[in-house]
Amino acid sequence: MDYQEFEERCESIKEKNYEYINLFQSELMQQGLSVKTINKHTDNVDFYLNDFLIWNEPRTMPERCFEIREFLGYFFVRKCMWSTPASI
């Protein structure tokens, strides 16, 4: 896969991921959470889906969703300076 194909694949995946994020955001709104809390959670999910999961290889969320353990247990804690116990 050349760079152009890589970029196109990433953009396609990101478009689908925004659908997932919007569904997640709607669920949080229905639960009555504050806007600040909803934004924090959706930002973290956006980072997970659109940065972490397509970092090495552009694959979809259903193909790689099992990697949440690696993300929360290692990557987010050790590589993201803004991570806190509360954000995990």
PyMOL Python script that loads the backbone (N, CA, C, O; Angstrom):
from pymol import cmd

cmd.read_pdbstr("""\
ATOM      1  N   MET A   1       0.848  -1.172   0.000  1.00  0.00           N
ATOM      2  CA  MET A   1       0.000   0.000   0.000  1.00  0.00           C
ATOM      3  C   MET A   1       0.892   1.234   0.000  1.00  0.00           C
ATOM      4  O   MET A   1       1.750   1.393   0.869  1.00  0.00           O
ATOM      5  N   ASP A   2       0.685   2.095  -0.971  1.00  0.00           N
ATOM      6  CA  ASP A   2       1.477   3.315  -1.021  1.00  0.00           C
ATOM      7  C   ASP A   2       0.853   4.376  -0.110  1.00  0.00           C
ATOM      8  O   ASP A   2      -0.213   4.168   0.470  1.00  0.00           O
ATOM      9  N   TYR A   3       1.530   5.499   0.000  1.00  0.00           N
ATOM     10  CA  TYR A   3       1.092   6.546   0.928  1.00  0.00           C
ATOM     11  C   TYR A   3      -0.288   7.088   0.574  1.00  0.00           C
ATOM     12  O   TYR A   3      -1.105   7.332   1.462  1.00  0.00           O
ATOM     13  N   GLN A   4      -0.550   7.275  -0.701  1.00  0.00           N
ATOM     14  CA  GLN A   4      -1.856   7.785  -1.146  1.00  0.00           C
ATOM     15  C   GLN A   4      -2.971   6.837  -0.721  1.00  0.00           C
ATOM     16  O   GLN A   4      -3.994   7.278  -0.197  1.00  0.00           O
ATOM     17  N   GLU A   5      -2.783   5.552  -0.940  1.00  0.00           N
ATOM     18  CA  GLU A   5      -3.778   4.555  -0.533  1.00  0.00           C
ATOM     19  C   GLU A   5      -3.949   4.546   0.990  1.00  0.00           C
ATOM     20  O   GLU A   5      -5.064   4.431   1.500  1.00  0.00           O
ATOM     21  N   PHE A   6      -2.836   4.668   1.699  1.00  0.00           N
ATOM     22  CA  PHE A   6      -2.875   4.721   3.164  1.00  0.00           C
ATOM     23  C   PHE A   6      -3.736   5.891   3.632  1.00  0.00           C
ATOM     24  O   PHE A   6      -4.606   5.721   4.486  1.00  0.00           O
ATOM     25  N   GLU A   7      -3.496   7.066   3.080  1.00  0.00           N
ATOM     26  CA  GLU A   7      -4.259   8.261   3.459  1.00  0.00           C
ATOM     27  C   GLU A   7      -5.739   8.118   3.124  1.00  0.00           C
ATOM     28  O   GLU A   7      -6.596   8.490   3.926  1.00  0.00           O
ATOM     29  N   GLU A   8      -6.039   7.589   1.963  1.00  0.00           N
ATOM     30  CA  GLU A   8      -7.433   7.399   1.560  1.00  0.00           C
ATOM     31  C   GLU A   8      -8.136   6.409   2.474  1.00  0.00           C
ATOM     32  O   GLU A   8      -9.290   6.611   2.850  1.00  0.00           O
ATOM     33  N   ARG A   9      -7.445   5.356   2.825  1.00  0.00           N
ATOM     34  CA  ARG A   9      -8.012   4.344   3.744  1.00  0.00           C
ATOM     35  C   ARG A   9      -8.264   4.962   5.113  1.00  0.00           C
ATOM     36  O   ARG A   9      -9.309   4.725   5.719  1.00  0.00           O
ATOM     37  N   CYS A  10      -7.328   5.742   5.596  1.00  0.00           N
ATOM     38  CA  CYS A  10      -7.490   6.403   6.900  1.00  0.00           C
ATOM     39  C   CYS A  10      -8.688   7.341   6.885  1.00  0.00           C
ATOM     40  O   CYS A  10      -9.468   7.357   7.837  1.00  0.00           O
ATOM     41  N   GLU A  11      -8.845   8.111   5.836  1.00  0.00           N
ATOM     42  CA  GLU A  11      -9.972   9.045   5.746  1.00  0.00           C
ATOM     43  C   GLU A  11     -11.301   8.299   5.704  1.00  0.00           C
ATOM     44  O   GLU A  11     -12.276   8.726   6.323  1.00  0.00           O
ATOM     45  N   SER A  12     -11.339   7.213   4.992  1.00  0.00           N
ATOM     46  CA  SER A  12     -12.554   6.398   4.925  1.00  0.00           C
ATOM     47  C   SER A  12     -12.910   5.843   6.305  1.00  0.00           C
ATOM     48  O   SER A  12     -14.074   5.857   6.708  1.00  0.00           O
ATOM     49  N   ILE A  13     -11.919   5.366   7.007  1.00  0.00           N
ATOM     50  CA  ILE A  13     -12.135   4.825   8.356  1.00  0.00           C
ATOM     51  C   ILE A  13     -12.587   5.926   9.297  1.00  0.00           C
ATOM     52  O   ILE A  13     -13.495   5.715  10.101  1.00  0.00           O
ATOM     53  N   LYS A  14     -11.976   7.090   9.212  1.00  0.00           N
ATOM     54  CA  LYS A  14     -12.348   8.202  10.091  1.00  0.00           C
ATOM     55  C   LYS A  14     -13.792   8.633   9.869  1.00  0.00           C
ATOM     56  O   LYS A  14     -14.491   8.962  10.828  1.00  0.00           O
ATOM     57  N   GLU A  15     -14.249   8.635   8.620  1.00  0.00           N
ATOM     58  CA  GLU A  15     -15.646   8.991   8.351  1.00  0.00           C
ATOM     59  C   GLU A  15     -16.596   8.040   9.063  1.00  0.00           C
ATOM     60  O   GLU A  15     -17.582   8.469   9.661  1.00  0.00           O
ATOM     61  N   LYS A  16     -16.297   6.748   8.997  1.00  0.00           N
ATOM     62  CA  LYS A  16     -17.129   5.755   9.688  1.00  0.00           C
ATOM     63  C   LYS A  16     -17.021   5.925  11.204  1.00  0.00           C
ATOM     64  O   LYS A  16     -18.013   5.785  11.919  1.00  0.00           O
ATOM     65  N   ASN A  17     -15.821   6.224  11.691  1.00  0.00           N
ATOM     66  CA  ASN A  17     -15.621   6.403  13.129  1.00  0.00           C
ATOM     67  C   ASN A  17     -16.435   7.568  13.674  1.00  0.00           C
ATOM     68  O   ASN A  17     -16.910   7.513  14.809  1.00  0.00           O
ATOM     69  N   TYR A  18     -16.602   8.619  12.881  1.00  0.00           N
ATOM     70  CA  TYR A  18     -17.403   9.750  13.347  1.00  0.00           C
ATOM     71  C   TYR A  18     -18.872   9.360  13.509  1.00  0.00           C
ATOM     72  O   TYR A  18     -19.584   9.940  14.329  1.00  0.00           O
ATOM     73  N   GLU A  19     -19.323   8.384  12.733  1.00  0.00           N
ATOM     74  CA  GLU A  19     -20.673   7.858  12.946  1.00  0.00           C
ATOM     75  C   GLU A  19     -20.752   7.167  14.305  1.00  0.00           C
ATOM     76  O   GLU A  19     -21.716   7.358  15.046  1.00  0.00           O
ATOM     77  N   TYR A  20     -19.739   6.365  14.631  1.00  0.00           N
ATOM     78  CA  TYR A  20     -19.695   5.703  15.938  1.00  0.00           C
ATOM     79  C   TYR A  20     -19.652   6.735  17.071  1.00  0.00           C
ATOM     80  O   TYR A  20     -20.340   6.589  18.081  1.00  0.00           O
ATOM     81  N   ILE A  21     -18.849   7.759  16.891  1.00  0.00           N
ATOM     82  CA  ILE A  21     -18.710   8.796  17.918  1.00  0.00           C
ATOM     83  C   ILE A  21     -20.031   9.529  18.121  1.00  0.00           C
ATOM     84  O   ILE A  21     -20.411   9.818  19.256  1.00  0.00           O
ATOM     85  N   ASN A  22     -20.730   9.830  17.039  1.00  0.00           N
ATOM     86  CA  ASN A  22     -22.021  10.506  17.161  1.00  0.00           C
ATOM     87  C   ASN A  22     -23.044   9.633  17.880  1.00  0.00           C
ATOM     88  O   ASN A  22     -23.830  10.139  18.681  1.00  0.00           O
ATOM     89  N   LEU A  23     -23.045   8.332  17.605  1.00  0.00           N
ATOM     90  CA  LEU A  23     -23.933   7.416  18.324  1.00  0.00           C
ATOM     91  C   LEU A  23     -23.600   7.392  19.814  1.00  0.00           C
ATOM     92  O   LEU A  23     -24.493   7.432  20.662  1.00  0.00           O
ATOM     93  N   PHE A  24     -22.322   7.328  20.117  1.00  0.00           N
ATOM     94  CA  PHE A  24     -21.861   7.321  21.508  1.00  0.00           C
ATOM     95  C   PHE A  24     -22.275   8.608  22.210  1.00  0.00           C
ATOM     96  O   PHE A  24     -22.750   8.579  23.346  1.00  0.00           O
ATOM     97  N   GLN A  25     -22.095   9.725  21.537  1.00  0.00           N
ATOM     98  CA  GLN A  25     -22.459  11.021  22.099  1.00  0.00           C
ATOM     99  C   GLN A  25     -23.963  11.098  22.373  1.00  0.00           C
ATOM    100  O   GLN A  25     -24.381  11.624  23.405  1.00  0.00           O
ATOM    101  N   SER A  26     -24.753  10.588  21.473  1.00  0.00           N
ATOM    102  CA  SER A  26     -26.204  10.574  21.664  1.00  0.00           C
ATOM    103  C   SER A  26     -26.590   9.752  22.889  1.00  0.00           C
ATOM    104  O   SER A  26     -27.462  10.151  23.660  1.00  0.00           O
ATOM    105  N   GLU A  27     -25.944   8.612  23.066  1.00  0.00           N
ATOM    106  CA  GLU A  27     -26.208   7.770  24.239  1.00  0.00           C
ATOM    107  C   GLU A  27     -25.865   8.510  25.537  1.00  0.00           C
ATOM    108  O   GLU A  27     -26.604   8.439  26.519  1.00  0.00           O
ATOM    109  N   LEU A  28     -24.745   9.213  25.523  1.00  0.00           N
ATOM    110  CA  LEU A  28     -24.352   9.961  26.720  1.00  0.00           C
ATOM    111  C   LEU A  28     -25.339  11.079  27.024  1.00  0.00           C
ATOM    112  O   LEU A  28     -25.646  11.340  28.187  1.00  0.00           O
ATOM    113  N   MET A  29     -25.836  11.736  25.986  1.00  0.00           N
ATOM    114  CA  MET A  29     -26.825  12.806  26.180  1.00  0.00           C
ATOM    115  C   MET A  29     -28.114  12.255  26.781  1.00  0.00           C
ATOM    116  O   MET A  29     -28.715  12.880  27.655  1.00  0.00           O
ATOM    117  N   GLN A  30     -28.534  11.086  26.312  1.00  0.00           N
ATOM    118  CA  GLN A  30     -29.749  10.468  26.825  1.00  0.00           C
ATOM    119  C   GLN A  30     -29.616  10.094  28.301  1.00  0.00           C
ATOM    120  O   GLN A  30     -30.611  10.022  29.023  1.00  0.00           O
ATOM    121  N   GLN A  31     -28.391   9.861  28.738  1.00  0.00           N
ATOM    122  CA  GLN A  31     -28.155   9.526  30.139  1.00  0.00           C
ATOM    123  C   GLN A  31     -28.136  10.764  31.022  1.00  0.00           C
ATOM    124  O   GLN A  31     -28.073  10.651  32.246  1.00  0.00           O
ATOM    125  N   GLY A  32     -28.189  11.940  30.416  1.00  0.00           N
ATOM    126  CA  GLY A  32     -28.256  13.175  31.179  1.00  0.00           C
ATOM    127  C   GLY A  32     -26.925  13.678  31.706  1.00  0.00           C
ATOM    128  O   GLY A  32     -26.893  14.442  32.671  1.00  0.00           O
ATOM    129  N   LEU A  33     -25.838  13.266  31.097  1.00  0.00           N
ATOM    130  CA  LEU A  33     -24.524  13.742  31.534  1.00  0.00           C
ATOM    131  C   LEU A  33     -24.319  15.195  31.122  1.00  0.00           C
ATOM    132  O   LEU A  33     -24.965  15.689  30.197  1.00  0.00           O
ATOM    133  N   SER A  34     -23.421  15.862  31.814  1.00  0.00           N
ATOM    134  CA  SER A  34     -23.138  17.260  31.491  1.00  0.00           C
ATOM    135  C   SER A  34     -22.392  17.353  30.158  1.00  0.00           C
ATOM    136  O   SER A  34     -21.756  16.393  29.722  1.00  0.00           O
ATOM    137  N   VAL A  35     -22.479  18.496  29.535  1.00  0.00           N
ATOM    138  CA  VAL A  35     -21.801  18.730  28.258  1.00  0.00           C
ATOM    139  C   VAL A  35     -20.295  18.545  28.420  1.00  0.00           C
ATOM    140  O   VAL A  35     -19.643  17.980  27.541  1.00  0.00           O
ATOM    141  N   LYS A  36     -19.742  19.012  29.528  1.00  0.00           N
ATOM    142  CA  LYS A  36     -18.307  18.881  29.771  1.00  0.00           C
ATOM    143  C   LYS A  36     -17.897  17.402  29.836  1.00  0.00           C
ATOM    144  O   LYS A  36     -16.883  17.011  29.257  1.00  0.00           O
ATOM    145  N   THR A  37     -18.675  16.598  30.531  1.00  0.00           N
ATOM    146  CA  THR A  37     -18.378  15.166  30.641  1.00  0.00           C
ATOM    147  C   THR A  37     -18.510  14.486  29.286  1.00  0.00           C
ATOM    148  O   THR A  37     -17.666  13.674  28.907  1.00  0.00           O
ATOM    149  N   ILE A  38     -19.561  14.815  28.564  1.00  0.00           N
ATOM    150  CA  ILE A  38     -19.768  14.231  27.238  1.00  0.00           C
ATOM    151  C   ILE A  38     -18.604  14.587  26.314  1.00  0.00           C
ATOM    152  O   ILE A  38     -18.093  13.724  25.601  1.00  0.00           O
ATOM    153  N   ASN A  39     -18.192  15.831  26.324  1.00  0.00           N
ATOM    154  CA  ASN A  39     -17.070  16.246  25.471  1.00  0.00           C
ATOM    155  C   ASN A  39     -15.788  15.525  25.833  1.00  0.00           C
ATOM    156  O   ASN A  39     -15.033  15.118  24.949  1.00  0.00           O
ATOM    157  N   LYS A  40     -15.534  15.363  27.111  1.00  0.00           N
ATOM    158  CA  LYS A  40     -14.317  14.666  27.539  1.00  0.00           C
ATOM    159  C   LYS A  40     -14.325  13.220  27.057  1.00  0.00           C
ATOM    160  O   LYS A  40     -13.325  12.731  26.533  1.00  0.00           O
ATOM    161  N   HIS A  41     -15.461  12.532  27.235  1.00  0.00           N
ATOM    162  CA  HIS A  41     -15.554  11.140  26.799  1.00  0.00           C
ATOM    163  C   HIS A  41     -15.463  11.012  25.279  1.00  0.00           C
ATOM    164  O   HIS A  41     -14.776  10.123  24.775  1.00  0.00           O
ATOM    165  N   THR A  42     -16.139  11.879  24.554  1.00  0.00           N
ATOM    166  CA  THR A  42     -16.082  11.780  23.094  1.00  0.00           C
ATOM    167  C   THR A  42     -14.694  12.131  22.557  1.00  0.00           C
ATOM    168  O   THR A  42     -14.252  11.558  21.561  1.00  0.00           O
ATOM    169  N   ASP A  43     -14.006  13.065  23.208  1.00  0.00           N
ATOM    170  CA  ASP A  43     -12.627  13.365  22.803  1.00  0.00           C
ATOM    171  C   ASP A  43     -11.727  12.151  23.002  1.00  0.00           C
ATOM    172  O   ASP A  43     -10.884  11.857  22.155  1.00  0.00           O
ATOM    173  N   ASN A  44     -11.902  11.445  24.116  1.00  0.00           N
ATOM    174  CA  ASN A  44     -11.089  10.256  24.373  1.00  0.00           C
ATOM    175  C   ASN A  44     -11.404   9.142  23.376  1.00  0.00           C
ATOM    176  O   ASN A  44     -10.494   8.462  22.902  1.00  0.00           O
ATOM    177  N   VAL A  45     -12.676   8.951  23.055  1.00  0.00           N
ATOM    178  CA  VAL A  45     -13.058   7.935  22.077  1.00  0.00           C
ATOM    179  C   VAL A  45     -12.535   8.314  20.694  1.00  0.00           C
ATOM    180  O   VAL A  45     -12.057   7.457  19.952  1.00  0.00           O
ATOM    181  N   ASP A  46     -12.624   9.576  20.353  1.00  0.00           N
ATOM    182  CA  ASP A  46     -12.084  10.061  19.079  1.00  0.00           C
ATOM    183  C   ASP A  46     -10.586   9.762  18.999  1.00  0.00           C
ATOM    184  O   ASP A  46     -10.104   9.278  17.975  1.00  0.00           O
ATOM    185  N   PHE A  47      -9.861  10.043  20.056  1.00  0.00           N
ATOM    186  CA  PHE A  47      -8.425   9.772  20.084  1.00  0.00           C
ATOM    187  C   PHE A  47      -8.155   8.274  19.912  1.00  0.00           C
ATOM    188  O   PHE A  47      -7.273   7.882  19.149  1.00  0.00           O
ATOM    189  N   TYR A  48      -8.908   7.455  20.614  1.00  0.00           N
ATOM    190  CA  TYR A  48      -8.742   6.002  20.520  1.00  0.00           C
ATOM    191  C   TYR A  48      -9.002   5.511  19.095  1.00  0.00           C
ATOM    192  O   TYR A  48      -8.197   4.768  18.534  1.00  0.00           O
ATOM    193  N   LEU A  49     -10.126   5.930  18.515  1.00  0.00           N
ATOM    194  CA  LEU A  49     -10.505   5.433  17.188  1.00  0.00           C
ATOM    195  C   LEU A  49      -9.664   6.017  16.064  1.00  0.00           C
ATOM    196  O   LEU A  49      -9.219   5.290  15.176  1.00  0.00           O
ATOM    197  N   ASN A  50      -9.443   7.333  16.099  1.00  0.00           N
ATOM    198  CA  ASN A  50      -8.836   8.011  14.952  1.00  0.00           C
ATOM    199  C   ASN A  50      -7.340   8.243  15.055  1.00  0.00           C
ATOM    200  O   ASN A  50      -6.714   8.698  14.097  1.00  0.00           O
ATOM    201  N   ASP A  51      -6.770   7.941  16.190  1.00  0.00           N
ATOM    202  CA  ASP A  51      -5.315   8.046  16.311  1.00  0.00           C
ATOM    203  C   ASP A  51      -4.696   6.689  16.651  1.00  0.00           C
ATOM    204  O   ASP A  51      -3.876   6.163  15.899  1.00  0.00           O
ATOM    205  N   PHE A  52      -5.095   6.142  17.774  1.00  0.00           N
ATOM    206  CA  PHE A  52      -4.483   4.897  18.232  1.00  0.00           C
ATOM    207  C   PHE A  52      -4.739   3.729  17.284  1.00  0.00           C
ATOM    208  O   PHE A  52      -3.798   3.034  16.900  1.00  0.00           O
ATOM    209  N   LEU A  53      -5.993   3.500  16.900  1.00  0.00           N
ATOM    210  CA  LEU A  53      -6.319   2.320  16.098  1.00  0.00           C
ATOM    211  C   LEU A  53      -5.792   2.369  14.671  1.00  0.00           C
ATOM    212  O   LEU A  53      -5.570   1.316  14.073  1.00  0.00           O
ATOM    213  N   ILE A  54      -5.587   3.540  14.111  1.00  0.00           N
ATOM    214  CA  ILE A  54      -5.063   3.587  12.735  1.00  0.00           C
ATOM    215  C   ILE A  54      -3.604   4.027  12.694  1.00  0.00           C
ATOM    216  O   ILE A  54      -3.075   4.336  11.626  1.00  0.00           O
ATOM    217  N   TRP A  55      -2.963   4.056  13.841  1.00  0.00           N
ATOM    218  CA  TRP A  55      -1.590   4.518  13.954  1.00  0.00           C
ATOM    219  C   TRP A  55      -0.638   3.686  13.093  1.00  0.00           C
ATOM    220  O   TRP A  55       0.055   4.251  12.247  1.00  0.00           O
ATOM    221  N   ASN A  56      -0.580   2.391  13.274  1.00  0.00           N
ATOM    222  CA  ASN A  56       0.346   1.545  12.513  1.00  0.00           C
ATOM    223  C   ASN A  56      -0.235   1.042  11.205  1.00  0.00           C
ATOM    224  O   ASN A  56       0.452   0.963  10.186  1.00  0.00           O
ATOM    225  N   GLU A  57      -1.508   0.706  11.255  1.00  0.00           N
ATOM    226  CA  GLU A  57      -2.152   0.127  10.087  1.00  0.00           C
ATOM    227  C   GLU A  57      -3.609   0.573  10.066  1.00  0.00           C
ATOM    228  O   GLU A  57      -4.316   0.398  11.059  1.00  0.00           O
ATOM    229  N   PRO A  58      -4.070   1.141   8.963  1.00  0.00           N
ATOM    230  CA  PRO A  58      -5.447   1.618   8.919  1.00  0.00           C
ATOM    231  C   PRO A  58      -6.443   0.467   8.836  1.00  0.00           C
ATOM    232  O   PRO A  58      -6.676  -0.107   7.772  1.00  0.00           O
ATOM    233  N   ARG A  59      -7.025   0.149   9.993  1.00  0.00           N
ATOM    234  CA  ARG A  59      -8.057  -0.887  10.053  1.00  0.00           C
ATOM    235  C   ARG A  59      -9.238  -0.335  10.831  1.00  0.00           C
ATOM    236  O   ARG A  59      -9.089   0.592  11.627  1.00  0.00           O
ATOM    237  N   THR A  60     -10.395  -0.897  10.602  1.00  0.00           N
ATOM    238  CA  THR A  60     -11.625  -0.382  11.189  1.00  0.00           C
ATOM    239  C   THR A  60     -11.755  -0.729  12.665  1.00  0.00           C
ATOM    240  O   THR A  60     -11.060  -1.608  13.175  1.00  0.00           O
ATOM    241  N   MET A  61     -12.650  -0.030  13.340  1.00  0.00           N
ATOM    242  CA  MET A  61     -12.892  -0.273  14.756  1.00  0.00           C
ATOM    243  C   MET A  61     -13.330  -1.714  15.017  1.00  0.00           C
ATOM    244  O   MET A  61     -12.798  -2.336  15.937  1.00  0.00           O
ATOM    245  N   PRO A  62     -14.278  -2.281  14.250  1.00  0.00           N
ATOM    246  CA  PRO A  62     -14.644  -3.675  14.522  1.00  0.00           C
ATOM    247  C   PRO A  62     -13.478  -4.655  14.371  1.00  0.00           C
ATOM    248  O   PRO A  62     -13.441  -5.683  15.047  1.00  0.00           O
ATOM    249  N   GLU A  63     -12.536  -4.342  13.494  1.00  0.00           N
ATOM    250  CA  GLU A  63     -11.371  -5.223  13.309  1.00  0.00           C
ATOM    251  C   GLU A  63     -10.395  -5.139  14.484  1.00  0.00           C
ATOM    252  O   GLU A  63      -9.669  -6.095  14.756  1.00  0.00           O
ATOM    253  N   ARG A  64     -10.375  -4.000  15.180  1.00  0.00           N
ATOM    254  CA  ARG A  64      -9.336  -3.795  16.190  1.00  0.00           C
ATOM    255  C   ARG A  64      -9.868  -3.396  17.561  1.00  0.00           C
ATOM    256  O   ARG A  64      -9.083  -3.013  18.428  1.00  0.00           O
ATOM    257  N   CYS A  65     -11.172  -3.473  17.779  1.00  0.00           N
ATOM    258  CA  CYS A  65     -11.733  -2.996  19.047  1.00  0.00           C
ATOM    259  C   CYS A  65     -11.196  -3.764  20.249  1.00  0.00           C
ATOM    260  O   CYS A  65     -11.236  -3.248  21.366  1.00  0.00           O
ATOM    261  N   PHE A  66     -10.699  -4.974  20.053  1.00  0.00           N
ATOM    262  CA  PHE A  66     -10.136  -5.758  21.147  1.00  0.00           C
ATOM    263  C   PHE A  66      -8.871  -5.129  21.731  1.00  0.00           C
ATOM    264  O   PHE A  66      -8.400  -5.563  22.783  1.00  0.00           O
ATOM    265  N   GLU A  67      -8.322  -4.129  21.075  1.00  0.00           N
ATOM    266  CA  GLU A  67      -7.094  -3.498  21.538  1.00  0.00           C
ATOM    267  C   GLU A  67      -7.333  -2.445  22.621  1.00  0.00           C
ATOM    268  O   GLU A  67      -6.403  -1.730  22.994  1.00  0.00           O
ATOM    269  N   ILE A  68      -8.540  -2.338  23.124  1.00  0.00           N
ATOM    270  CA  ILE A  68      -8.838  -1.360  24.172  1.00  0.00           C
ATOM    271  C   ILE A  68      -7.999  -1.628  25.416  1.00  0.00           C
ATOM    272  O   ILE A  68      -7.611  -0.687  26.108  1.00  0.00           O
ATOM    273  N   ARG A  69      -7.717  -2.878  25.708  1.00  0.00           N
ATOM    274  CA  ARG A  69      -6.891  -3.220  26.868  1.00  0.00           C
ATOM    275  C   ARG A  69      -5.490  -2.627  26.730  1.00  0.00           C
ATOM    276  O   ARG A  69      -4.957  -2.056  27.682  1.00  0.00           O
ATOM    277  N   GLU A  70      -4.900  -2.763  25.551  1.00  0.00           N
ATOM    278  CA  GLU A  70      -3.571  -2.184  25.322  1.00  0.00           C
ATOM    279  C   GLU A  70      -3.620  -0.669  25.414  1.00  0.00           C
ATOM    280  O   GLU A  70      -2.710  -0.045  25.960  1.00  0.00           O
ATOM    281  N   PHE A  71      -4.681  -0.077  24.879  1.00  0.00           N
ATOM    282  CA  PHE A  71      -4.823   1.376  24.899  1.00  0.00           C
ATOM    283  C   PHE A  71      -4.938   1.898  26.333  1.00  0.00           C
ATOM    284  O   PHE A  71      -4.174   2.773  26.739  1.00  0.00           O
ATOM    285  N   LEU A  72      -5.891   1.364  27.095  1.00  0.00           N
ATOM    286  CA  LEU A  72      -6.110   1.861  28.454  1.00  0.00           C
ATOM    287  C   LEU A  72      -5.047   1.383  29.436  1.00  0.00           C
ATOM    288  O   LEU A  72      -4.669   2.119  30.347  1.00  0.00           O
ATOM    289  N   GLY A  73      -4.566   0.162  29.257  1.00  0.00           N
ATOM    290  CA  GLY A  73      -3.618  -0.411  30.206  1.00  0.00           C
ATOM    291  C   GLY A  73      -2.181   0.010  30.000  1.00  0.00           C
ATOM    292  O   GLY A  73      -1.371  -0.077  30.923  1.00  0.00           O
ATOM    293  N   TYR A  74      -1.854   0.461  28.810  1.00  0.00           N
ATOM    294  CA  TYR A  74      -0.468   0.851  28.565  1.00  0.00           C
ATOM    295  C   TYR A  74      -0.369   2.203  27.864  1.00  0.00           C
ATOM    296  O   TYR A  74       0.144   3.163  28.440  1.00  0.00           O
ATOM    297  N   PHE A  75      -0.848   2.283  26.643  1.00  0.00           N
ATOM    298  CA  PHE A  75      -0.620   3.455  25.810  1.00  0.00           C
ATOM    299  C   PHE A  75      -1.123   4.744  26.451  1.00  0.00           C
ATOM    300  O   PHE A  75      -0.367   5.705  26.587  1.00  0.00           O
ATOM    301  N   PHE A  76      -2.382   4.769  26.842  1.00  0.00           N
ATOM    302  CA  PHE A  76      -2.975   5.987  27.388  1.00  0.00           C
ATOM    303  C   PHE A  76      -2.291   6.402  28.684  1.00  0.00           C
ATOM    304  O   PHE A  76      -2.066   7.589  28.920  1.00  0.00           O
ATOM    305  N   VAL A  77      -1.962   5.434  29.516  1.00  0.00           N
ATOM    306  CA  VAL A  77      -1.322   5.721  30.804  1.00  0.00           C
ATOM    307  C   VAL A  77       0.104   6.226  30.618  1.00  0.00           C
ATOM    308  O   VAL A  77       0.515   7.175  31.287  1.00  0.00           O
ATOM    309  N   ARG A  78       0.853   5.613  29.730  1.00  0.00           N
ATOM    310  CA  ARG A  78       2.277   5.915  29.620  1.00  0.00           C
ATOM    311  C   ARG A  78       2.637   6.938  28.543  1.00  0.00           C
ATOM    312  O   ARG A  78       3.652   7.625  28.657  1.00  0.00           O
ATOM    313  N   LYS A  79       1.826   7.041  27.518  1.00  0.00           N
ATOM    314  CA  LYS A  79       2.182   7.896  26.385  1.00  0.00           C
ATOM    315  C   LYS A  79       1.401   9.199  26.306  1.00  0.00           C
ATOM    316  O   LYS A  79       1.821  10.125  25.612  1.00  0.00           O
ATOM    317  N   CYS A  80       0.284   9.288  26.997  1.00  0.00           N
ATOM    318  CA  CYS A  80      -0.567  10.478  26.924  1.00  0.00           C
ATOM    319  C   CYS A  80      -0.417  11.274  28.211  1.00  0.00           C
ATOM    320  O   CYS A  80      -0.898  10.862  29.267  1.00  0.00           O
ATOM    321  N   MET A  81       0.241  12.393  28.118  1.00  0.00           N
ATOM    322  CA  MET A  81       0.555  13.172  29.316  1.00  0.00           C
ATOM    323  C   MET A  81      -0.690  13.687  30.029  1.00  0.00           C
ATOM    324  O   MET A  81      -0.623  14.023  31.211  1.00  0.00           O
ATOM    325  N   TRP A  82      -1.809  13.756  29.344  1.00  0.00           N
ATOM    326  CA  TRP A  82      -3.027  14.261  29.960  1.00  0.00           C
ATOM    327  C   TRP A  82      -3.845  13.172  30.663  1.00  0.00           C
ATOM    328  O   TRP A  82      -4.904  13.458  31.222  1.00  0.00           O
ATOM    329  N   SER A  83      -3.359  11.923  30.636  1.00  0.00           N
ATOM    330  CA  SER A  83      -4.130  10.858  31.278  1.00  0.00           C
ATOM    331  C   SER A  83      -4.044  10.979  32.797  1.00  0.00           C
ATOM    332  O   SER A  83      -2.999  11.304  33.360  1.00  0.00           O
ATOM    333  N   THR A  84      -5.164  10.711  33.428  1.00  0.00           N
ATOM    334  CA  THR A  84      -5.273  10.700  34.894  1.00  0.00           C
ATOM    335  C   THR A  84      -6.103   9.496  35.281  1.00  0.00           C
ATOM    336  O   THR A  84      -6.775   8.919  34.426  1.00  0.00           O
ATOM    337  N   PRO A  85      -6.078   9.096  36.545  1.00  0.00           N
ATOM    338  CA  PRO A  85      -6.957   7.992  36.961  1.00  0.00           C
ATOM    339  C   PRO A  85      -8.419   8.255  36.636  1.00  0.00           C
ATOM    340  O   PRO A  85      -9.151   7.330  36.284  1.00  0.00           O
ATOM    341  N   ALA A  86      -8.846   9.491  36.749  1.00  0.00           N
ATOM    342  CA  ALA A  86     -10.240   9.840  36.464  1.00  0.00           C
ATOM    343  C   ALA A  86     -10.563   9.701  34.973  1.00  0.00           C
ATOM    344  O   ALA A  86     -11.675   9.310  34.618  1.00  0.00           O
ATOM    345  N   SER A  87      -9.604  10.016  34.103  1.00  0.00           N
ATOM    346  CA  SER A  87      -9.874   9.940  32.668  1.00  0.00           C
ATOM    347  C   SER A  87      -9.875   8.512  32.152  1.00  0.00           C
ATOM    348  O   SER A  87     -10.442   8.222  31.099  1.00  0.00           O
ATOM    349  N   ILE A  88      -9.247   7.636  32.888  1.00  0.00           N
ATOM    350  CA  ILE A  88      -9.235   6.230  32.473  1.00  0.00           C
ATOM    351  C   ILE A  88     -10.546   5.588  32.841  1.00  0.00           C
ATOM    352  O   ILE A  88     -10.747   4.402  32.580  1.00  0.00           O
TER     353      ILE A  88
END
""", "prot")
cmd.dss("prot")
cmd.show_as("cartoon", "prot")
cmd.util.cbc("prot")
cmd.orient("prot")
